[in-house]
Amino acid sequence: MSKAIFITGTDTDVGKTHVAMGLIRALRESGHDAIGMKPVECGGNTDSTALHEASRRADLTLSDVNPVSFPQPLAPAAMKADERVSFSALKSAADKLCGRADFVVIEGAGGWLVPVDGERSMEDLAIALGYPVLIVSANRLGVLNHTLLTLRAIEAAGLTCTGVYLNTIPGQSDLSSESNAGVLRSQLPALPVFDNDLAALTEFLLKPNRVDSPT
C-alpha cells in the first residue's frame, strides 16, 4: 500500500491546494508516483483540476480525484443538509487510489470542523479515512491561535498530526510572519513546523515510518 496524508487548513484560503500541488510535484520529482485527491469540493472543480494536473497520470480521471462536487462556494452542509455524504464510498475511493500510487495527497475542504452534511464535519471524514494529518496555516497574524486550536481538535479526534506547514501567501505577510515559525516550534517541540519549505516537508514525509500506510 502507498503512503497517504490528509491536508487540513486552519481556515479556507490558507493555501491547502497550493501546498498539496507543490507536495505532489516534489514527490514526483524525487521519483515517487504521487497523486492527489480532494474527496469533497465546493464551488466547482478548480482545486481538484489543479491536483489532477499535478498528478500527471493519464489513467487518473477528475472523478477519481474528486468524487463529490458541489457547484456553489458554500460549506457542503449548506447544500446537502438533509442527505448524508457517503464516507464509506469516499474511503473506498481513497483506498483504491492508494493501491495505484506510491503516495496519495488528500486535501480536505475548508477548515477542520466545516460541516459536510447535517450531522458530520470534515473532522468526521478525516476520522473515516484514518490517515495522518498535515495542518496548513497561513503565515500571518492569528496563525498561532488557529494552528493550536486545530492541532488540539485533531489530537482529540484520535488522529496523528504529522506536522504544521506555515504557508506564506503573497501580499498577506505582516510583522508576525517573521516570528510565527519560531513561536510554534517553541510551543510544539515534538512536532515539525515547516516554514514555507516544501523540500523539507517532502524529505520528512519520505523518511521510513514518518507517515503510516493506510489501514
Secondary structure as UniProt FT lines:
FT   STRAND          3..9
FT   TURN            12..13
FT   HELIX           16..29
FT   TURN            30..31
FT   STRAND          34..37
FT   STRAND          40..42
FT   HELIX           46..55
FT   TURN            58..59
FT   HELIX           62..65
FT   STRAND          68..70
FT   HELIX           76..79
FT   TURN            81..82
FT   HELIX           87..98
FT   TURN            99..100
FT   STRAND          103..111
FT   TURN            112..113
FT   HELIX           122..129
FT   STRAND          133..138
FT   TURN            141..142
FT   HELIX           143..156
FT   TURN            157..158
FT   STRAND          161..167
FT   TURN            170..171
FT   HELIX           175..178
FT   HELIX           180..187
FT   TURN            189..190
FT   STRAND          193..195
FT   HELIX           198..205
FT   TURN            208..209
//
